[in-house]
């Protein structure tokens, strides 16, 4: 039998607990400091011996899994929430030694809730996408800080502060105190730096979207751009690891219907045509709808019932077929618990209370 162990990873140290079922040998301890070189030297003792270690999927798991695989050891990535729930209802004092032993016992008993270990190129794409998201959030935060400073000093509110004429007024500091003018100047320099980094990173993501088949298939859908396509592909990962279609992802309500074959296995299980009637959450077989020309003018009603009757308050893309299929014969608003109860009983009360009558069935 192979060696079975668990690793509890922290920033300053790694706690290990492993056992050899053949010899009955068991060791536990700590590796400090926790870095790649120290872990690589510790794993040399398992060279040529079959072994498997479980690691919790928290910050720091990547280099641990990479070193385990480099040493020829089978790595199992545990899902943190399910691993914690596997402890049971009893709560005891939790230590690093208990965490490592808990991972080892789950792996030995075949009860470890495992997570998918992405390949290196997917991990790199995830890092780039999250860096892009962090830069975008920082850019938005600095713009909001400038807007708040202008409002604090009574400067008229304007949109697109980075336009040439409005930026010139900001740099001149009209209506601002010296400290506020200094803050706005620092914000403008920071925004310039963030814009340069975002442009460079956006170019890399667009190049990746053109090269990856799954990203190209996603980019062809209405409402999904190159950056969003890379984000969906990187975060979803390998679709073959899902047993059922509804486990892969919830079909977005804004997904455009597409009848063209796609090169990505990600879209193989998605509905061929999706309408806004139920956002793809209905499991009933599709039923044909009569042809209806797309609306030429936007509607004024913003309610879901109004959209179902007259269409969404925007123009449909030209790629949408005139006679689409939908999984529901018609869109119905969500009923309340009281309405569903009386619908099950087969009757409706004349009045739900002192307010008004209930809607008909």
Secondary structure, 3 states (H helix, E strand, C coil): CCEEEEEEECCCCEEEEEEECCCCCEEEEEECCCCHHHHHHHHHHHCCCCEEEEEECCCCHHHHHHHHHHCCCEEEEECHHHHHHCCCCCCCCCCHHHHHHHHHHHHHCCCCCEECCCCHHHHHHHHHHHHHHHHHHHHHHHHHHHHHHHHHCCCCCCCCCCCHHHHHHHHHCCCCCHHHHHHHHHHHHHHHHHHHHHHHHHHHHHHHHHHCHHHHHHHCCCCCCHHHHHHHHHHHCCHHHCCCHHHCCCCCCCCCCCCCCCCCHHHCCCCCCCCCCCCCCCCCCCEECCCCCCCCCCCCCCCHHHHHHHCCCCCCCCCCCCCCEECCCCCCCCCCHHHHHHHHHCCCCCCCCCCCCCCCC
